[in-house]
């Protein structure tokens, strides 16, 4: 963090005063602040560098707004002119925002700086001890949870809290007991553990309460050396469970130019999610100035491991002269950074030697897996000969919760880049390709019995037919209309919508059609906003456990967006409505329009952006239950009546509408789809915890086709038998197959992505099952 001249802790620039006054309103107004991150970054505000790196875009807009506003306050504290840049970006993003009102308020002040104790706010006219304010904040959160009728079982399912606190709340009988356990991890300097509660359950009033609390604490401009802050720490006593201590030694001038918020950001960069449980307990000023932190004793070993792993990063990032965790010295004045890096390299070498000695021949311990029996699901892939052995996979990367900056490349490699043992250049065996296929009846039995698939449930249905006037829409978007064969009469639009209704009418108890929109006759043309309101009503006005939206009509070229008379609806539009009003419930989207396959990719991209691992376990833990069916591929046009007559049928045995995305229709179009709720990890029972064994992205799976997955068998230079499973690039398929048939040595990495590898003759059954799970559409 760059040092700057010491400022009096009692002075605020007027930009901060105005932001403080309006921050609660801003918190309330920012519906989806993640949309502001890019324009703010382009405008030159260093929020993403200083703040967003520690707190990535969250699926909870309330949390995004909280982090964004705190980042703005920090930036305005450093440079008052940042306020005008922020207001300009805000005004462009939301013309009806309060940006103009804030600017007028700012211009109404003549003073250059203000004494914070001389300013009064609506939420605090008199001084209140920080401990009492914290209790008021906790009460606001508790009240909101009770109003929202949140149960303790729902809180226990929140991934972040469950991963850190499961042992603590085993004996909690009700929500009061549970909240008391959570609240004991709060202090006046750190109350981050409340954010998962506020964000996950959309507690708007609680979010405004925490913003008001931030304004009272003023950590964004209060220095670590501020006498009031030091006195505040002395008044507050930590929980008895907080015994593990971390002590930073700093030059005195460093404490006079580092704010509390800046120091908390540094802790977030170092300790990641553990920082929510680390509290500042004491600041000592003098010749040997220091900052003392406390954390739960049970986390002491984890914190020590992180400290040892990031020593050089901590030294560079914090500017600390010393650091001690428990009884272990992490940094001291005599620390030699160059020697430290040398030690890291040597430790890495020794571990590699140790791993090689204790691992099956040629396999890294980071990627060795035992063979397991897993449920086989429908999916085929091409096979070039056969083999038998243990699987060696690409290692799964850390499921990161932050974009952590790694200063030292050696450390980065040590964590994430294990040695590649199996050679990529092999002499291939030129056997014939063979596709693994299953009989239709076997596939049907697996579909019905598999616990890995999300089971059908009653749902509210919205049918949208949009074939009408698109002149206005065409001025801004390229409308790709459906292909209309010559033999189809002019009533085809009505027939499409009628057939959809008939399909759902076969089981009216399960599928309740709430509304059918027929946009193909004069006077009934739908607007974009009308359709969005109907989708919002579907999410908010009915009580079935799930919903289906079936769109048929024209699509936007290259995006598959739905076209209406005055604009388009994108997947992003529906996803935001889902997250705001329907998160935690099941949604199926059927899109029958040209280029509709793009929506499957868009959903996969969303999940990757949120860093949700490739398994239905992980998706559903985030409260996202989405399935998407598209009538054609992302680069193809749809044909009228093709999908509704051939692509779907009603299954009497399952009592539901079954979509068939793998069938090539008579029109030549091939539907695509993905049920993002299906379990894809290698767990063997329904209630087993998630066991992800690959680092594959959702986008990778969606864009892949099973006819591009090959296993190639051969031998290395020492004639050791081995195999690779490869996702071959489309344009390289012919070259790849011809080179394999030639029997020459081949560098398989040049022809696509190596999914997994192994030593031996036969491909193990467990690896075949894993591939089927991974690439199941």
N, C-alpha and C positions, 0 to 999 in steps of 0.2 A: 504494500500500500504506500503510495507516494506520500512523503512527509510534506507538511506545510507549516507556515508560521503559526505560533500559538495564538488562539483567540480566547477572549474572556468567555468563560462558560455561561455568564449571565446575559450575553448579548445574542440576539437573533437578528438576521437580516429580514427585511420586511417581506421578502418572498416567502420565507418560512412561516411568518406570522399569518399571512393570507392563506397559505396552504393548510395551516393548522385549523384555521377557522372553517374552511370548506372541505376538509378531508373526509368527514363523515358523509357529507352529501356526495362527494366523489366516489367513495366506497359503494354507496347505494346506486349511483348512476352507471358505473362501469359494468355493463352487462357481460361482455366478453373481452376483457382487457388484453388477452393474448394477441388480438388483432393489432394492438398498438405497438407491440414489441419491435416488429420490423420497421415501421415508419420512424419510430423513435431512434432506433439504431442508425437508420439511414440519415437522420437529422443530426447525428453526431453526439447524442447524449450517451455517456458511458454507463448506462444502467445495466446493459447485458454483461459487460465485462466485470463490473464491480458487484453486481447484485444477482442477476439472473443466472450466472454460472452456478451459484449455490442453490438456487430455487428454480428448477426448470418449470416449463409450462405444465400446469396441473390440470387434470380433468375437471377440477372444481373452480369455476369462475370467481367465486368469492375469495379463494386463496390467491388467485392471480392478481386480483385487485389489491389485496392487502400487501403483497410483495411489491407490486408496481408502485404503489403510493409511497411505501417506505424507501424504495430506490430513488424516486423522484425527490423526496425530501433530502436524502443524502446528497444527491447531485446538486440541488439548489443550495444546500449549505456550503458546498465547495465553490459553486459558481452561480450567483443569483440570476444571471441571464438565462439559465436553463429553464426557468419558469416560463418564459415567453415561448421558447421552443416547444415545450410540453403543451402549452395552451393552443398553439397553432396546430399541432398534430391532432390534439383532441377535437378541435373545432372542425377540422377536415373529416375526421372519422365519424363524428356525430354532430351535425350542424345545429341541433337543438340542445346541445350540452350547455353546461354552466360555465364554459370557458370564457365567454364575454363578461359574465357577471364577476368572475374572479379577476379578470384583467381590470375592470372598472374599480373594483375594491382596492386593487394594488395601486392604481393611479391616484386614488383618493388619499393615500398616506403621503405625508410630506417628510416624515422622519426617515433617516437612513437605516436606523436600527432601533430595536425596542427591548425593553427590559421585560422578560417573560412574566415576572411576578406582577407587573403593572397591567398585564392584559388579562381580560376575563373571557371565559368561554361559556356557552350555554350549559355545558355539562359539569363545570367546576368553578364556582364563584369564589370559593375559599380553599385554603390549603388543606389537603387530606393526606395523611401518611400513605406511602406507597403500598404498604402491606394491606391497609384497609381498602385501597383502590383495587388491589388484586383480588381480595375477597368479593368485592362488588362485581368484578369481571367474571369470576367463577360462578357467582349467583346468577348473572345474566345468561351464561352458557347453560347452566342447569335448568333455569326456567324455560329457555327456548327448547331444550330437549324434551322436557315434560309436555310443553304445548304441542310439539310435533309428534307426540306419542311414540317416541323412540324407546325401544326396549333394550335391556342389558344384553340380550342375545344378539341384537343388531350391532351394538358397539363392539362386542367381542369378535365379530367377523371382520372388522376393519383391518386390512392386512398390516398396516404399519404398527398399530397398537398391539395387535396379536403377536407379531414377531418379537416384540420387546417386553411385553407385560403379561404373557399368558400364565406364567407361574404365579405372579402376584395376585391375579384376580380369580384363581381357582375356587376360593372360598366365598367369593362375592355372591350374596343371595339375591340382590336386587340392584336397581340402577343407582340408588343412593350409595350403596357400598362401593359399587364400581367407580362412580365419579369421585368419591373420597380418595380412592387409590390413585386415580389419575391426577387429582388436584394436588396431591402431596409432591408431585414432580414439577410443580410450578414455583417460581420465585419472582420477585419484582424485576429481575434482570433477564429472566428466560421463562416464557410461557408458551413456547412453540408447540408443546404437546396438545394444546387446545385446538390448534389449527385443523388436524384431521377430523375432529368432531364438528367444527364449524363448517368446514368445506363439504364433508361427506353428506351431511344432512341439511345443507343449504340454510343455515341459521342466519338469516339476514340481520336481525336485530343484534345478535351476538357479534356479528362481524363489525357492525357499527360501534358496539361497545368496546371491542378490542382496538379499533382505530382511535376512539376517544382516549383509551388508556395509553396508547402510543403517544398521543399528543401531550398527555400529562407527564409521561416519563421523559420525553424529548431525548431519547437515546441517539437519535440521528444527528444531534449536534452537541450532546453532552460528552465532555472528555472523560477519559478514565481517571484523570487526576482531579476532576471536579470535587471539591470538598463536600457538596451536597450528596453526590453519588457515593462517596466513601462512607459518609455518615449513614446513608440509607442501608448500605451493606452491613454495617455494624449493628443496626437495629433488627435486621432479619436473621433468624436462625434457620439453618438448613434442616431437612428431615434427618431423622436418626439413621436412615438407610444410606445416607450420603456420607461416605467416609473416604472413598478413594480420592486422593488429592493430586492435582496437577499444578505445578508452580512454574510460571514464566518469569524470568529475570529480564528487565528492560532498562535501557538508559532512561534517566528521568525525563529528558526532553521528548522521548518517544511517547510517554504517557500523557504529555501535555498537548500532543498533536494528533492523537488517535481517539476517535469517538467510540462510545460503547457499541454502537451498531457496527462500526468497522471491525472492531475486535470480535464481535459475534459472527460476522461474515467469515473472518479468518478461521474461527473454530469450525464453522460449517464446512469450509473447504478441507480442513484437516481431518475432521472426525465424521464427516458425512451425517447420517441419520443419528448417530450417537450424540451429536451436538444438542439435540433436544433434551438430553438428560444431564448436560454439563452446565453448572451454574457458577457465576462469579461470586465468591464469598468474601474476598478481602483484597484491597489494593493498598500496598505499602509504599510510601514515598520516602526518598532519601538517597544516600550514596548508592545503595543496592536496592533499587526499586523493584517491586515484584507484583504480580497478579496471581492470586491463589484461586483455584477452581475446585469444585467438588462434584462427584459423580457417584452413582450407585456402586457399592462395593462389588457386586456381582459382575460389573462391567470392567473391573480394573485390568484384567488380563487382556481383554480385547483392546482397550485403550492403549495399553503398553505395547502390544503388537503393532498397532497403527503408528504409534510414535516412533518405534524403532524402524519401521518400514519407510517412514517419510521424514527422516531426520534432516536431510539436506533441503528438502522442500520447506520444512518448518523454519529452518534457519534463514532461507532466502525470503520466504513469504512474510514472516512476522517481524524480522529485525531483532528478535530476542537474542540476548547474550547467553541465556541458559534456559534449560527446561528439565524438570524432574517430574516423573510420573511414579507415585508411590515412593519406593526406595531406589528406583532406577534412574540414573542420570542419562537423559537423552541428548542434551546439549550442554556444553560448558564453554567458558571463555577460551579454553585451550583446544576446543574441537577443531580438528583439521579436516575441512570438507573434502579435500583431494584424497586424504587417507581413507575417509569414510566411503567414498565412491569405490576406491580400490578394494576395500573390505567387502562391499556389496558384490562386486564382480567375482571375487574369490569364493564367497559363499554360494553364489549361483553355480559356479563350476563344480563345487563339491557336491551340491545337491543333484546335479545332473549325473555325476558319476555314481552316486548312491542309488538314484532311480534306475539306472541302467542295470545295476547288479541285482536288483530286487524285483525286476519286472519281466514278464514273459518276453521271449526273445524279440527284440526290435520294437517293443511297444513302450511308449512313454506312460508313466504312472498317471499323468494328467488325463490320459485319454483311454485308459484300459477299462473295459466294462465286462462284468460277468454275463454269460448268456442267461436269458430269462424267457419264460413262457408268457407271451402276451396275446391278447385277443386279436385275431386276424380280421381285418376289414377289407372291403372291396377296394382294390386298386392294383393295377398291373404295372410292370415295368419290364423293359427289354433286358435280356440276359445273354452275355457272350460267354459260353461254357459255364461250368459249375465249380464250387469249391467248398471247403469246410474249415472253420477256424474261429478265433475270437475277433470281435470287431474292434477297429481302431477308428475313433471319430475325431473330427475337428473338435477342439475343446469348447465348451460353452463359456462365453464371456460373462463377466460380472453383470448382473442386472442392475445397472447404475441408476441412482436417484439424483445424480448431479453430473455436470460436465466438468469433472475435476481436472484441473490443469496439472500435468506432470512435468516438473521442471527437468528432471534427469531422465534421459532416454534409457539409460541402463536399468533404472528402477522399473520403468514402464515395461520393458521387455521381460524383466524378471517376473512380473505379475501376470502378464497376458500372453506371452509368446513362448510356449514350450517348444523344445527342439523337435523338428520334423525328422522322424526316424525312417519311415517307409519311403523309398525312392519313388519319384514321379516318373522317371524314365525306365520303362520296362520292355522286355521282349514279349509281345502279346501272343497268345494262342489264338489262331484264326478260326475259331469255331463259329457256327451259325448263330444268328440272333434268335432269341425265342421269347415270345411275350407270355407272361403269366396271366391266364384268364380263368374265370370261374363260371360255373353254370348259373343261369338266371335264377333257378330255384334256390341254389345255395346262397346267392347274393341276397335274395329276399329274406331268407331265414336269418341271416346275419343282421340285416337292417332291422328286423323286428325285435331280435333278442339282445342286441348289443346295448349295454349300459353306457357305452361311450357316446351314443347319439342323444341329443336333447329330445325328450319325449314331447309329442304333440299335446296341446292343452287348449282349452276354450279361449277364443279370441274375438275381439271386436274387429270388424273389417270395413275398410274404406276402399271403394272402387272409383278410380279416376280415369275417364276417357277424354283425351284432349286431342282432337283432330281439326279444330276450327281455325279461325282467322289468326294468322301469324305475321301479318304485314308489319306491324309495329315491332314485334320481336325480331324479325328478320333484319331490321336496320342495325342491330347491335350483335346479333348472333347468327351463325350459319345453321339454319334448320334443315335437318336431314330427315325427310319424310319417309314413311314406310313404302316399300316396293309393292305396287298393286298389280298382280297378274291380270291378264286380259279376261280370263274366264270369271273373275269375281265381279258381282254386280255392285251397284252404287250403295246398296244397303249394308256393305261389309262392316262399316263402323258400328252400326247398331247391333249387328250380329256378334261382333267381338265382345261388346259389353254384356249382351244377353247371355253368351256362353259362360262368361265368368260368373255371372249371377247363378246360373244353373248349376255350376260346379259346387259352389258354396251351399246351394239350397239342398244338396243331398244330405247334409248334416247340419240343420239349422240350430241344433242345440249347442254344437261346438263352435260353429262359425256364424256369428251374428252380424249380418251386413247392416251397418249403421247408416251408410249413405252411399248412393251411387250418383256420380256426376257424369252427365252425357254432354260433352262439349263438341257437338257436331251439327247443331242447327242454329239458325240465325236467332240472336237474342239470348243465347245460353252460353256464350263464350266465356270461359273462366279467365280471371286475372291471376297473376302470381300470388298476390296477397290473399285473395279469396281461398286459394288452395292451401296456402300455409296455415291460414286460420282453421280450415277444416282438419288439417293434420293435428294442430294443437288441440282442437276440440276432441279429437279421437283419443289423445293422450290424457286429457284432463277430465272429461265428462262421463267416462264409462269405467266400469269396475272389473272387467274380465282380466285374468292374469296375463294375457298377451294381446297383441294387435297385429294385423296384417294390412299393408297398403299395396294395392295392385294398381299399377299405372300402365295404361296402354295408349299409345299415340305416337307423336313425332318426337324425335330426340335431337339434341344439339350435336353437330358434327364434332368428333374427336373427344367429347366429354360424356355423352349419354345423358346430359341434363334434360329434364322434362320441360317441354316448350308450351308456353301459354301466350295469350294475345299480347301481353305487354312485357314479357321477360321469361326467364328460365328459373327453375328450382334445381339446385345442385345437391349432391349428397351431403355436402357440408351444411347446407341449410337444415336438412332433416336431422342430421346428427346433433346439431346444436339444440334443436327442439327436444330431441330424445334425452340429451344430457340434462337439460333444464327441467323437463316435466315428466319423463318416463324412465329415467335411469333405474335399473334394478328389475325391470320387467322385460318380457320377451317381445321382440319386434321382428317381423318378417317383411322384407321389401321385395316385391316382384315387379321388375321393370321390363316391359315389353315395348321397346323402342330401339331405333338404330343406335349403335355404339354403346348400348346399355352395359356391356361388359366392363366398361371403365369404372362403374360404381363399385364393383367387387374389389378392384384395385384401390379405389379411394378409401374404402373401409379398412383394407389391410394397411394402407399408408397411415391412417389415423392411429391404428393400434401400435404401429411401429414408432410413431412420433411420441406416443405416451409410454414407450418402452415397456409394453406389455409382452411378456414372453409368449412363445408360440405354443399355446395350449389353452383349451377351453377352461381348464381349472383357473388359470390366471385371468382370463378375460372376465369370467363370471365373478371372480373375487372383486374386480373393479366395478361390478354392477353393470356390465355391458353384455346384453343378451341379443345379439343381432345375427340374422341370417339374410343373405341377399341372393336372389335368383335373377339372372339376366337372360333375355331371350336370344341374345346373339353375342358374338365376340366384340371386343373393344374397338376393332377396326372394321366392322362389318355393318351392313344395313339389315334391318328387320323386314320381313315380308308379312303383309296383311293376312290374318287368320292362321298363319303357320304355327305359331307357338301355342295358342289356345287349343287348337285341334290336335296337335301331335306332341307337344312338349310336356303336357301335364295330363294326369288322369286321377280319378278318385279310386282309392284303394279300400275295398270293403273290409279287408282284414284289419287294417290299421285305423279305419274310420277317419281318414284324413286325406287332405289333398297332397299327393305325392308329386314332386317335381323331378324331372329326369334331365339334368343338365348335360349328361354325357352323350345323349342321342343326337345324331345328325339328322335334321329334318329333311323332308322331301325338297324343300325350297333351297337346301344347301347350307342354311344357317345352322350354327352349332351353339346351343345355349351354354351358359357358364354359370357358376355359382359357388358359394362357400357358406357353410354353416360354421360361424366363428365360435359357436358354443361347444362343439364336439371336443371330447377329450383326446389328445394326441400324444401324451407322454406315455412312458412304458410302465406305468403302474398296472398291477394285475387285478385289482379289485376296485369297485366303485368308490369306496370310502377311503382308499389309500391316499396319502399326500401326493402332491404333484411331483413327478420325477422326470424333469426335462433332461434329455440326453443329447441335445443338439443346440447349436447357436443360430438356428435358422430363423429368418425373419418371416413375418406374415406376407410381405410383398414378394419374397422369393418363392414361397409356396404358391401364391395366387398366379404368378406369372409363369410358373413351371407347368409343363405338360408331361404326363407319364410316358409318352412315347419318346421323350428326350432323356430318360433316365436309363443308363446302361451300367452293367458291371463288366469290367474288363479284367481278364485273368492272364497271368504270365509269370515271369521270373526276373529276378534282378541279376546283377553281374555275377553273383556267387551261385546262381541257379536256385536260389530260394524261391519257393512258390509264394505268390502274393496276389492280391486283387484290389481293385479300386472301384468304387461306385461313383459315377460322374453324371452331373447334369450338363449335358452337351449343349453348346450354343446352337441355335437353329441353323445359322448359316454354315456351321462346321460339320453338320451331321454326315453329309456324303463323304467329305474328306476323311473324317474320323473312321467311318465304317470301312472305306477302301484301304486305309492304312492298316487297320486291324487285320483285315483279310490278307494283306501282303505278308504278315508275319514279321515285319520289321520292328526294330525298337521304336517306341513311341513315347513322347513326353505328353502324358495325358493332361497335364495342367494347361496346355496350350489350346485345348478343345472345349473347355468349360470349367465348371466348378467341381472340385473333388468333394463329395459329400461325406464319404467315409472310406476307410481302407482296412485291410487286414492281411495277416500272414496265413498261409495254408492253401489248401486245394479247394474246399467247398465253402460257399457263402453260407454262414450260419443262419438257421431259421429265425433266430431272434433279430438279426439285422434286417432280414426281409420284412418281418413284421413291423420293425421300427420304420422302415421306408414307407410301408403302406399307411401307417398311422400318420406319418409326416406329410405325405402328399395326397392324403384323402381330401377330395373336394366335397 
